[in-house]
Amino acid sequence: MDLSRSARPAWCEIDLDALAHNVRSIRSMLAPGVRFYAVCKNNAYGCGTRETALTMLEAGADAFAVSDPEDAQRIRAAGVDAPILLYASTTPDAAAAVAEMGLIATIHDFDGLEAFARAGRSVDVHVEVDCGYGRLGFTPDEWAAVFERLRRAKNLRVIGLYTHLAFVEEAAAVERQAGLFERSAVMARQAGFENLELMAASSRVLLGYPELNLTAVNPGRMLYGMIEAPWLENADVRPVIRAIKSRVLQVKTIPADFPIDDARHKAAPGSLKTAVIAFGFKDGLSRQPAGGTVLVKGQRARIIGVRATEHTVIDVTDIPGVAAGDEVVIVGSQGGETIDGHEAVATYKMAMIELLPRMTLSLPRVYVDGGAHR
């Protein structure tokens, strides 16, 4: 089925060649033997976990990391049996169900530890330690107690230790947190846990602090080409979300006496020709601030006012021949014009890892491989 002609006139294009390139680029930055966890949270950042998993595995990823069990189920539905790390994302009452899924579970607090210890089956686990982020994980004053308790939990096989680093723009802050993480690893070894995977390198850490690649890494945004400056300068990655598109629903000339709050309409009442497209803030495009452009017939058309729930109004006065059904590009290329993710970020005032997944999560996806649609 051609999704671009489906009942919903909005869709996105996912470039699997770009994804494979990005995986290979990351793999080339790692020493032999470092385990590469491809992060697939938020349905692979809006790219579709089930559909992208095989591409990432074939290109060089060793395992996957997800933020909820549903993403793990999508990977398994693709026929992938590689290891999957489930980040801290479930409450203790779900421990038995998570254990049955055969995932690498995260132990991040004592209640969860006890719940997994009672799960009634062997479970591989990573321990999350908090070295300064202040979010999830055991704080330094708890490390001795947690490693002692894990030593007694015979059904829990501790295979790794990980942390998330905060303030990655500040080298001194990273150094302090890295020192604490090393201390947690020493304490784990003293408690009898040997040959653990040690993981602190998400995308920006991997790029800015290669000494912290350690024995495992878990890049996310870098995989999908969603790295922004200044990190982008060191990243050989391509955008995986190649395009976000819609179609024109209606074209009309605005009557002179309509109270439209638009400078062009006020300057020359009755001359403004608009098109309405099937894309709005329900699709993740922020309602405010006003402004921005889209592409139609290979030309830029300015957005009039703020975005509505399911619609956006554009000015096509100077673009002849626009008609209902015409393709409109919100992100991507058309003709000789391009609106890339960086321009979209500047327009809609959101970080790329928030903006692009928000715009693709609810859309039909067209997968592109070697220039061909799947």
ZAPA-37250 format. One record per residue (C-alpha): residue in one letter; x, y, z. Coordinates in steps of 0.25 Angstrom, whole numbers, padded with zeros to 4 digits, always signed. Layout:
BEGIN
AXYZ
...
//
This chain:
BEGIN
M+0000+0000+0000
D+0005+0014-0003
L+0004+0021+0010
S+0006+0034+0004
R-0008+0032-0003
S-0015+0026+0009
A-0027+0032+0016
R-0018+0040+0025
P-0011+0050+0017
A+0002+0051+0025
W+0013+0042+0026
C+0028+0041+0029
E+0040+0034+0021
I+0050+0026+0029
D+0064+0024+0022
L+0069+0011+0026
D+0082+0013+0018
A+0085+0025+0027
L+0082+0017+0040
A+0092+0006+0035
H+0102+0016+0032
N+0101+0022+0046
V+0102+0009+0053
R+0115+0006+0045
S+0120+0020+0048
I+0118+0017+0063
R+0124+0003+0062
S+0136+0009+0056
M+0138+0018+0069
L+0138+0006+0078
A+0150-0003+0082
P+0148-0018+0079
G+0140-0025+0090
V+0131-0013+0094
R+0117-0017+0094
F+0108-0007+0086
Y+0094-0005+0091
A+0086+0002+0081
V+0075+0010+0089
C+0061+0008+0083
K+0053+0016+0093
N+0041+0023+0089
N+0038+0014+0078
A+0053+0016+0072
Y+0051+0031+0074
G+0039+0031+0065
C+0046+0022+0054
G+0039+0009+0058
T+0046-0001+0066
R+0041-0013+0060
E+0045-0009+0046
T+0059-0003+0049
A+0064-0014+0059
L+0068-0023+0048
T+0076-0012+0040
M+0083-0008+0053
L+0087-0022+0056
E+0092-0025+0042
A+0100-0012+0042
G+0107-0016+0055
A+0099-0014+0068
D+0101-0025+0078
A+0088-0022+0087
F+0077-0013+0089
A+0073-0004+0100
V+0058+0000+0102
S+0050+0009+0112
D+0038+0001+0113
P+0034-0014+0111
E+0026-0010+0098
D+0038-0006+0091
A+0044-0020+0095
Q+0032-0027+0089
R+0034-0019+0076
I+0048-0024+0075
R+0044-0038+0077
A+0033-0037+0067
A+0043-0034+0057
G+0049-0048+0060
V+0061-0042+0067
D+0067-0051+0079
A+0079-0041+0082
P+0080-0037+0097
I+0070-0026+0101
L+0073-0017+0113
L+0061-0011+0119
Y+0064+0002+0126
A+0058+0006+0139
S+0043+0008+0135
T+0034-0002+0143
T+0029-0003+0157
P+0032-0014+0166
D+0019-0021+0164
A+0023-0023+0149
A+0036-0031+0153
A+0030-0045+0151
A+0025-0041+0137
V+0038-0034+0133
A+0045-0046+0137
E+0037-0055+0128
M+0040-0047+0116
G+0055-0051+0117
L+0060-0037+0117
I+0072-0031+0124
A+0065-0024+0135
T+0070-0012+0142
I+0071-0012+0157
H+0070+0003+0162
D+0064+0002+0176
F+0063-0007+0187
D+0048-0010+0185
G+0051-0014+0171
L+0063-0023+0175
E+0054-0030+0185
A+0043-0032+0175
F+0052-0038+0164
A+0059-0047+0175
R+0045-0052+0178
A+0042-0054+0163
G+0044-0069+0163
R+0053-0070+0152
S+0067-0066+0148
V+0069-0052+0143
D+0080-0045+0136
V+0081-0031+0142
H+0089-0018+0141
V+0090-0009+0153
E+0087+0006+0151
V+0096+0015+0160
D+0093+0030+0161
C+0106+0038+0160
G+0100+0052+0160
Y+0088+0052+0150
G+0078+0052+0162
R+0068+0043+0154
L+0068+0028+0155
G+0078+0019+0162
F+0085+0016+0175
T+0093+0028+0181
P+0107+0025+0186
D+0103+0023+0201
E+0094+0011+0196
W+0105+0004+0188
A+0111-0005+0198
A+0097-0009+0203
V+0092-0012+0189
F+0104-0020+0185
E+0103-0028+0198
R+0088-0031+0195
L+0090-0035+0181
R+0101-0045+0185
R+0091-0052+0193
A+0080-0052+0182
K+0084-0065+0176
N+0074-0064+0164
L+0079-0050+0160
R+0091-0051+0150
V+0098-0037+0151
I+0104-0035+0137
G+0106-0020+0137
L+0106-0006+0143
Y+0102+0006+0137
T+0100+0021+0139
H+0094+0033+0132
L+0103+0046+0132
A+0098+0060+0135
F+0103+0073+0130
V+0111+0067+0119
E+0115+0080+0113
E+0124+0082+0126
A+0136+0074+0126
A+0139+0076+0141
A+0125+0071+0144
V+0127+0059+0135
E+0140+0056+0142
R+0134+0056+0155
Q+0123+0047+0151
A+0132+0037+0144
G+0141+0037+0157
L+0128+0032+0165
F+0125+0022+0154
E+0139+0016+0155
R+0137+0016+0170
S+0124+0008+0169
A+0131-0002+0159
V+0142-0004+0170
M+0131-0007+0180
A+0124-0016+0171
R+0137-0024+0169
Q+0140-0024+0184
A+0126-0030+0186
G+0130-0042+0177
F+0124-0037+0164
E+0135-0039+0153
N+0135-0036+0138
L+0123-0027+0138
E+0119-0018+0126
L+0122-0004+0130
M+0114+0006+0122
A+0113+0021+0124
A+0114+0026+0109
S+0101+0031+0103
S+0102+0039+0090
R+0109+0052+0094
V+0118+0045+0104
L+0122+0035+0093
L+0126+0047+0084
G+0132+0056+0095
Y+0138+0047+0105
P+0143+0034+0097
E+0151+0030+0109
L+0137+0027+0116
N+0133+0016+0105
L+0138+0006+0115
T+0132-0008+0112
A+0119-0004+0107
V+0112+0008+0101
N+0097+0012+0099
P+0096+0023+0088
G+0082+0027+0085
R+0080+0041+0078
M+0093+0039+0070
L+0088+0026+0064
Y+0076+0034+0057
G+0084+0046+0053
M+0078+0055+0063
I+0091+0061+0069
E+0092+0076+0069
A+0103+0085+0071
P+0114+0085+0076
W+0114+0070+0076
L+0110+0069+0062
E+0124+0073+0058
N+0130+0060+0063
A+0118+0051+0058
D+0118+0045+0044
V+0104+0042+0044
R+0092+0044+0035
P+0077+0048+0038
V+0069+0035+0038
I+0056+0043+0038
R+0058+0047+0023
A+0044+0054+0022
I+0031+0058+0029
K+0020+0061+0019
S+0006+0064+0017
R-0004+0068+0006
V-0012+0081+0003
L-0027+0079+0007
Q-0032+0092+0001
V-0028+0105-0006
K-0035+0118-0006
T-0034+0133-0007
I-0037+0140+0006
P-0049+0150+0005
A-0044+0165+0007
D-0054+0167+0019
F-0049+0154+0027
P-0042+0159+0040
I-0030+0150+0037
D-0018+0154+0046
D-0007+0154+0035
A+0001+0166+0030
R+0000+0162+0015
H-0015+0161+0017
K-0016+0175+0024
A-0007+0181+0013
A-0015+0176+0001
P-0028+0171+0006
G-0034+0160-0004
S-0021+0156-0010
L-0016+0146+0000
K-0017+0131-0005
T-0016+0121+0006
A-0015+0105+0006
V-0019+0097+0018
I-0010+0084+0021
A-0013+0072+0029
F-0003+0074+0040
G-0004+0081+0053
F+0000+0081+0067
K-0007+0068+0070
D+0004+0062+0061
G+0015+0068+0070
L+0017+0081+0062
S+0017+0092+0073
R+0005+0101+0073
Q+0014+0113+0076
P+0023+0121+0073
A+0017+0126+0060
G+0025+0126+0047
G+0033+0116+0039
T+0031+0110+0025
V+0028+0098+0018
L+0031+0093+0004
V+0020+0092-0007
K+0023+0091-0022
G+0038+0092-0019
Q+0036+0106-0013
R+0035+0111+0002
A+0022+0115+0007
R+0021+0123+0020
I+0012+0117+0031
I+0001+0127+0035
G-0001+0129+0050
V+0000+0117+0059
R-0003+0103+0057
A-0017+0097+0059
T-0020+0084+0065
E-0020+0076+0052
H-0018+0087+0042
T-0007+0097+0038
V-0010+0109+0028
I+0001+0114+0018
D+0002+0125+0009
V+0002+0120-0006
T-0001+0134-0012
D+0012+0134-0020
I+0012+0119-0024
P+0004+0116-0036
G-0004+0104-0038
V-0005+0099-0024
A-0017+0089-0022
A-0023+0080-0013
G-0015+0067-0012
D-0002+0074-0014
E+0010+0068-0006
V+0015+0078+0005
V+0028+0076+0012
I+0030+0080+0027
V+0043+0074+0028
G+0052+0069+0016
S+0054+0073+0002
Q+0046+0077-0010
G+0051+0082-0023
G+0063+0090-0020
E+0059+0094-0006
T+0062+0087+0008
I+0056+0089+0022
D+0065+0080+0030
G+0064+0076+0045
H+0073+0087+0050
E+0064+0098+0043
A+0052+0091+0049
V+0058+0092+0063
A+0061+0107+0061
T+0047+0109+0056
Y+0039+0101+0067
K+0048+0104+0078
M+0049+0089+0083
A+0061+0080+0084
M+0062+0070+0072
I+0061+0058+0080
E+0047+0063+0085
L+0042+0070+0072
L+0045+0059+0061
P+0040+0047+0069
R+0027+0055+0073
M+0024+0058+0058
T+0026+0043+0054
L+0021+0035+0065
S+0006+0035+0060
L+0009+0036+0046
P+0009+0024+0036
R+0024+0021+0032
V+0030+0019+0018
Y+0043+0011+0019
V+0053+0015+0009
D+0065+0006+0006
G+0075+0009-0005
G+0065+0019-0011
A+0054+0009-0012
H+0041+0010-0003
R+0037-0003+0005
//
